[in-house]
């Protein structure tokens, strides 16, 4: 199953939980600050996402949406 995630960069507070819990290790920290002064999470390998939704489940800010194909 293929998946895709959308990260709302302005909601992200750089806690790193999604990065640590991603089984494929395809989420990283952005090099660009958001409006709140955090480096938000970004998806670095779109083609490897399985849509498992662990990142969205663990996100305390509800900043991640998961779509499955």
MIZANU-416005 format. One record per residue (C-alpha): residue number from 1; residue in one letter; x, y, z. Coordinates in nm, 3 decimals. Example, Ala and Ser with C-alpha at 12.3 -4.5 7.8 and 13.67 -1.06 7.14 Angstrom:
BEGIN
   nr  rest        x        y        z
    1     A    1.230   -0.450    0.780
    2     S    1.367   -0.106    0.714
This chain:
BEGIN
   nr  rest        x        y        z
    1     X    0.000    0.000    0.000
    2     X    0.125    0.344   -0.086
    3     X    0.067    0.646    0.126
    4     X    0.121    1.017    0.137
    5     X    0.136    1.256    0.429
    6     X    0.070    1.626    0.449
    7     X    0.240    1.819    0.729
    8     X    0.091    2.153    0.832
    9     X    0.420    2.332    0.888
   10     X    0.268    2.615    1.091
   11     X    0.121    2.370    1.345
   12     X    0.445    2.175    1.389
   13     X    0.645    2.255    1.705
   14     X    0.954    2.050    1.619
   15     X    0.899    1.786    1.889
   16     X    1.053    1.517    1.665
   17     X    0.809    1.242    1.759
   18     X    0.704    1.179    1.398
   19     X    1.069    1.158    1.294
   20     X    1.148    0.905    1.567
   21     X    0.838    0.689    1.508
   22     X    0.852    0.674    1.128
   23     X    0.939    0.312    1.047
   24     X    1.077    0.410    0.705
   25     X    1.278    0.707    0.843
   26     X    1.148    0.936    0.569
   27     X    1.053    1.237    0.782
   28     X    1.318    1.496    0.862
   29     X    1.350    1.843    1.011
   30     X    1.315    2.132    0.769
   31     X    1.593    2.384    0.725
   32     X    1.332    2.661    0.708
   33     X    1.169    2.817    1.015
   34     X    0.792    2.841    1.042
   35     X    0.618    3.156    1.171
   36     X    0.646    3.037    1.533
   37     X    1.023    2.994    1.508
   38     X    1.034    2.614    1.483
   39     X    1.195    2.396    1.218
   40     X    0.893    2.185    1.114
   41     X    0.896    1.825    1.001
   42     X    0.904    1.755    0.628
   43     X    0.862    1.442    0.420
   44     X    1.193    1.367    0.247
   45     X    1.106    1.055    0.043
   46     X    0.749    1.071   -0.083
   47     X    0.769    0.749   -0.280
   48     X    0.859    0.538    0.027
   49     X    0.562    0.630    0.250
   50     X    0.339    0.330    0.327
   51     X    0.056    0.527    0.489
   52     X    0.094    0.348    0.823
   53     X   -0.018    0.669    1.002
   54     X    0.214    0.631    1.302
   55     X    0.337    0.985    1.247
   56     X   -0.017    1.127    1.254
   57     X   -0.116    0.922    1.558
   58     X    0.188    1.030    1.761
   59     X    0.175    1.401    1.662
   60     X    0.059    1.602    1.968
   61     X   -0.028    1.904    1.750
   62     X   -0.240    1.707    1.498
   63     X   -0.023    1.857    1.225
   64     X   -0.010    1.549    0.999
   65     X   -0.275    1.410    0.767
   66     X   -0.231    1.068    0.603
   67     X   -0.369    0.967    0.265
   68     X   -0.359    0.610    0.132
   69     X   -0.369    0.502   -0.231
